[in-house]
Amino acid sequence: MLKARFERILIALPALGLLAVLAPSGSTQAQPQPAGPSAVAARRIERGKYLVAIMGCNDCHTPLKMGPQGPEPDMSRMLSGHPEGMKLPPPPKPVGPWVASTVLLTAWSGPWGTTYAVNITPDKNTGLGIWTEDMFVKAIKTGKHMGTSREIQPPMPWQDYRNATDEDLKAVFAYLRTVPPIVNRVPDYEPPSASSAPSAKGVAPKKK
């Protein structure tokens, strides 16, 4: 009996030695995984990317360039808004139901005044870099810049976007935080001048 047990131990020793060679050195405790976005955060960002695409955000916030088939979004300036270096002449006075736009579709003029598509990249000085998630959701829900400031002017269709769920708007914001930040200071909104503003009955005010 003792001899047989001793022989079994001798047979098992080579296998134990092989396991010792193959086993990782150091502590047997689980090693920490590299930091990164959680699965939930990753899904939220992917959802936001999808929503930005189908909601047409690039239509106004990304300047156009001339491509092989005509005008196309200039993705090197994705979502950076109206180019700050593009100087525009005075807009034409609105006539009847007409409104005017630049060829880039980043500036619009009408009875409300002149609006410029804002920079919605995460640049801290010229984009949404200092915005919080709460500010973004409130802005879309209330039609107020930063959620508390001036009214958001046409053609921004916030009246439609406010029907999105809070979760979808948070997803949009999460995605916008991941796009490349672009330094581009967009001109401020310009209200209509007193001379061009129509009266309540649609006629020009009389001179005094």
NORURNOR-V66572 format. One record per residue. N is the residue number from 1. RES is the residue in three letters. D_CENTER is the distance of its C-alpha to the mean C-alpha in whole Angstrom. Layout:
n->N res->RES d_center->D_CENTER
n->N res->RES d_center->D_CENTER
This chain:
n->1 res->MET d_center->77
n->2 res->LEU d_center->76
n->3 res->LYS d_center->76
n->4 res->ALA d_center->74
n->5 res->ARG d_center->71
n->6 res->PHE d_center->72
n->7 res->GLU d_center->71
n->8 res->ARG d_center->68
n->9 res->ILE d_center->67
n->10 res->LEU d_center->67
n->11 res->ILE d_center->66
n->12 res->ALA d_center->62
n->13 res->LEU d_center->62
n->14 res->PRO d_center->61
n->15 res->ALA d_center->58
n->16 res->LEU d_center->57
n->17 res->GLY d_center->57
n->18 res->LEU d_center->55
n->19 res->LEU d_center->52
n->20 res->ALA d_center->52
n->21 res->VAL d_center->52
n->22 res->LEU d_center->49
n->23 res->ALA d_center->47
n->24 res->PRO d_center->44
n->25 res->SER d_center->46
n->26 res->GLY d_center->45
n->27 res->SER d_center->44
n->28 res->THR d_center->43
n->29 res->GLN d_center->41
n->30 res->ALA d_center->37
n->31 res->GLN d_center->35
n->32 res->PRO d_center->32
n->33 res->GLN d_center->29
n->34 res->PRO d_center->26
n->35 res->ALA d_center->23
n->36 res->GLY d_center->20
n->37 res->PRO d_center->17
n->38 res->SER d_center->19
n->39 res->ALA d_center->20
n->40 res->VAL d_center->18
n->41 res->ALA d_center->15
n->42 res->ALA d_center->15
n->43 res->ARG d_center->15
n->44 res->ARG d_center->13
n->45 res->ILE d_center->10
n->46 res->GLU d_center->12
n->47 res->ARG d_center->12
n->48 res->GLY d_center->8
n->49 res->LYS d_center->8
n->50 res->TYR d_center->11
n->51 res->LEU d_center->10
n->52 res->VAL d_center->7
n->53 res->ALA d_center->10
n->54 res->ILE d_center->13
n->55 res->MET d_center->11
n->56 res->GLY d_center->12
n->57 res->CYS d_center->8
n->58 res->ASN d_center->10
n->59 res->ASP d_center->13
n->60 res->CYS d_center->13
n->61 res->HIS d_center->10
n->62 res->THR d_center->11
n->63 res->PRO d_center->15
n->64 res->LEU d_center->18
n->65 res->LYS d_center->20
n->66 res->MET d_center->24
n->67 res->GLY d_center->24
n->68 res->PRO d_center->27
n->69 res->GLN d_center->27
n->70 res->GLY d_center->25
n->71 res->PRO d_center->22
n->72 res->GLU d_center->19
n->73 res->PRO d_center->15
n->74 res->ASP d_center->16
n->75 res->MET d_center->13
n->76 res->SER d_center->15
n->77 res->ARG d_center->13
n->78 res->MET d_center->9
n->79 res->LEU d_center->7
n->80 res->SER d_center->10
n->81 res->GLY d_center->11
n->82 res->HIS d_center->15
n->83 res->PRO d_center->17
n->84 res->GLU d_center->19
n->85 res->GLY d_center->22
n->86 res->MET d_center->22
n->87 res->LYS d_center->25
n->88 res->LEU d_center->26
n->89 res->PRO d_center->29
n->90 res->PRO d_center->30
n->91 res->PRO d_center->29
n->92 res->PRO d_center->31
n->93 res->LYS d_center->33
n->94 res->PRO d_center->31
n->95 res->VAL d_center->34
n->96 res->GLY d_center->35
n->97 res->PRO d_center->31
n->98 res->TRP d_center->30
n->99 res->VAL d_center->27
n->100 res->ALA d_center->26
n->101 res->SER d_center->23
n->102 res->THR d_center->22
n->103 res->VAL d_center->23
n->104 res->LEU d_center->19
n->105 res->LEU d_center->18
n->106 res->THR d_center->16
n->107 res->ALA d_center->19
n->108 res->TRP d_center->21
n->109 res->SER d_center->24
n->110 res->GLY d_center->26
n->111 res->PRO d_center->28
n->112 res->TRP d_center->26
n->113 res->GLY d_center->25
n->114 res->THR d_center->23
n->115 res->THR d_center->19
n->116 res->TYR d_center->17
n->117 res->ALA d_center->13
n->118 res->VAL d_center->11
n->119 res->ASN d_center->9
n->120 res->ILE d_center->6
n->121 res->THR d_center->6
n->122 res->PRO d_center->8
n->123 res->ASP d_center->11
n->124 res->LYS d_center->13
n->125 res->ASN d_center->15
n->126 res->THR d_center->14
n->127 res->GLY d_center->10
n->128 res->LEU d_center->8
n->129 res->GLY d_center->10
n->130 res->ILE d_center->13
n->131 res->TRP d_center->11
n->132 res->THR d_center->12
n->133 res->GLU d_center->11
n->134 res->ASP d_center->14
n->135 res->MET d_center->14
n->136 res->PHE d_center->10
n->137 res->VAL d_center->12
n->138 res->LYS d_center->15
n->139 res->ALA d_center->14
n->140 res->ILE d_center->13
n->141 res->LYS d_center->16
n->142 res->THR d_center->18
n->143 res->GLY d_center->17
n->144 res->LYS d_center->17
n->145 res->HIS d_center->15
n->146 res->MET d_center->14
n->147 res->GLY d_center->16
n->148 res->THR d_center->20
n->149 res->SER d_center->20
n->150 res->ARG d_center->21
n->151 res->GLU d_center->20
n->152 res->ILE d_center->17
n->153 res->GLN d_center->19
n->154 res->PRO d_center->19
n->155 res->PRO d_center->18
n->156 res->MET d_center->15
n->157 res->PRO d_center->16
n->158 res->TRP d_center->15
n->159 res->GLN d_center->18
n->160 res->ASP d_center->17
n->161 res->TYR d_center->14
n->162 res->ARG d_center->16
n->163 res->ASN d_center->18
n->164 res->ALA d_center->15
n->165 res->THR d_center->16
n->166 res->ASP d_center->15
n->167 res->GLU d_center->15
n->168 res->ASP d_center->12
n->169 res->LEU d_center->10
n->170 res->LYS d_center->10
n->171 res->ALA d_center->9
n->172 res->VAL d_center->6
n->173 res->PHE d_center->6
n->174 res->ALA d_center->7
n->175 res->TYR d_center->5
n->176 res->LEU d_center->2
n->177 res->ARG d_center->6
n->178 res->THR d_center->8
n->179 res->VAL d_center->7
n->180 res->PRO d_center->10
n->181 res->PRO d_center->10
n->182 res->ILE d_center->12
n->183 res->VAL d_center->14
n->184 res->ASN d_center->15
n->185 res->ARG d_center->16
n->186 res->VAL d_center->16
n->187 res->PRO d_center->19
n->188 res->ASP d_center->20
n->189 res->TYR d_center->20
n->190 res->GLU d_center->24
n->191 res->PRO d_center->26
n->192 res->PRO d_center->29
n->193 res->SER d_center->32
n->194 res->ALA d_center->35
n->195 res->SER d_center->37
n->196 res->SER d_center->35
n->197 res->ALA d_center->34
n->198 res->PRO d_center->35
n->199 res->SER d_center->38
n->200 res->ALA d_center->38
n->201 res->LYS d_center->40
n->202 res->GLY d_center->38
n->203 res->VAL d_center->40
n->204 res->ALA d_center->40
n->205 res->PRO d_center->42
n->206 res->LYS d_center->45
n->207 res->LYS d_center->46
n->208 res->LYS d_center->48
